[in-house]
């Protein structure tokens, strides 16, 4: 059984908080199955976006996986924000998690799809 989007987001934010990393829900989406986007800001004007992996990249029906949208680099934060705004306009059910860490830590390694 797949964990709801809301529960996954809450657990992820709690995991980051345990490591001293600030994270908040920037946009609350569909509770059960909204797509989850993660914006990682390094507080220097740059950011990275993790977006849901395309269909076919997931390892299991229960699993969630992400890809770095601007892979492999950080981009100007305004560019990342623009992308997220477009996604939110297209799909009103998405979640956006805003993460801030100067070192760029995100703890997403186990959920990144091999592209």
C-alpha positions as MATLAB code, in Angstrom:
seq = 'XXXXXXXXXXXXXXXXXXXXXXXXXXXXXXXXXXXXXXXXXXXXXXXXXXXXXXXXXXXXXXXXXXXXXXXXXXXXXXXXXXXXXXXXXXXXXXXXXXXXXXXXXXXXXXXXXXX';
ca = [
       0.000    0.000    0.000;
       1.298    3.420   -0.943;
       1.670    6.056    1.769;
      -0.480    9.158    1.254;
       1.178   12.308   -0.022;
       0.323   14.136    3.175;
       1.928   11.483    5.389;
       5.048   11.287    3.204;
       5.480   15.075    3.316;
       5.056   15.190    7.098;
       7.591   12.387    7.581;
      10.089   14.013    5.201;
       9.844   17.376    6.975;
      10.310   15.650   10.333;
      13.397   13.813    8.980;
      14.904   17.096    7.840;
      14.116   18.789   11.156;
      15.970   15.991   12.974;
      19.046   16.958   10.942;
      18.614   20.670   11.702;
      17.321   21.504    8.223;
      14.434   23.947    7.827;
      11.538   22.740    5.652;
       7.914   23.792    5.263;
       4.959   22.987    3.072;
       4.933   25.740    0.458;
       1.822   24.414   -1.259;
      -0.575   21.821    0.124;
      -1.994   19.515   -2.520;
      -4.317   16.552   -2.672;
      -4.100   14.688    0.621;
      -4.129   11.181   -0.794;
      -2.147   11.233   -4.017;
      -0.972   14.703   -5.019;
       2.390   14.845   -6.789;
       5.194   16.071   -4.516;
       7.827   18.573   -5.654;
      10.768   19.512   -3.466;
      12.597   22.822   -3.797;
      16.021   22.856   -2.163;
      17.351   26.390   -1.668;
      20.958   26.927   -0.623;
      20.231   30.480    0.617;
      22.673   31.941   -1.908;
      20.116   32.619   -4.643;
      20.312   29.116   -6.102;
      17.955   26.174   -5.840;
      17.355   22.649   -7.098;
      14.017   21.022   -7.848;
      13.184   17.379   -7.298;
      10.130   16.422   -9.338;
       8.275   13.103   -9.482;
      10.046   10.575  -11.697;
       8.295    9.867  -14.989;
       6.195    6.730  -15.211;
       8.410    3.717  -15.778;
      11.221    4.917  -13.517;
       9.555    3.892  -10.270;
      11.001    0.809   -8.625;
       7.689   -0.436   -7.260;
       4.046    0.501   -7.299;
       4.313    1.500   -3.629;
       7.502    3.478   -4.060;
       7.929    7.139   -4.842;
      10.895    8.339   -6.806;
      12.124   11.718   -7.908;
      14.492   13.173  -10.462;
      16.482   16.352  -10.228;
      14.661   18.539  -12.740;
      17.605   20.833  -13.491;
      20.069   17.967  -13.109;
      22.772   18.056  -12.110;
      23.153   21.703  -11.180;
      21.535   24.260   -8.973;
      19.898   27.088  -10.912;
      18.848   30.622  -10.054;
      16.104   30.414   -7.458;
      13.803   32.575   -9.601;
      14.021   29.965  -12.380;
      13.118   27.196   -9.922;
      10.196   29.240   -8.581;
       8.951   29.888  -12.104;
       8.971   26.159  -12.878;
       7.043   25.371   -9.692;
       4.503   28.086  -10.435;
       3.889   26.568  -13.877;
       3.406   23.129  -12.332;
       0.955   24.503   -9.741;
      -1.065   26.245  -12.458;
      -1.187   23.026  -14.482;
      -2.043   20.727  -11.569;
      -3.723   22.209   -8.502;
      -3.262   18.967   -6.533;
       0.537   19.167   -6.200;
       2.525   19.550   -3.012;
       5.585   21.779   -2.827;
       8.032   21.286    0.017;
      10.446   24.193    0.536;
      13.765   23.095    2.015;
      16.545   25.494    3.028;
      20.079   24.292    3.648;
      23.296   26.176    2.887;
      25.112   22.884    2.257;
      22.454   21.607   -0.161;
      21.570   18.570    1.965;
      18.253   16.937    1.103;
      18.442   13.238    2.127;
      16.670   12.215   -1.102;
      19.372    9.776   -2.236;
      17.238    6.691   -1.577;
      14.362    8.105   -3.616;
      16.225    9.357   -6.690;
      15.519    7.492   -9.913;
      18.428    6.437  -12.090;
      17.905    8.186  -15.383;
];
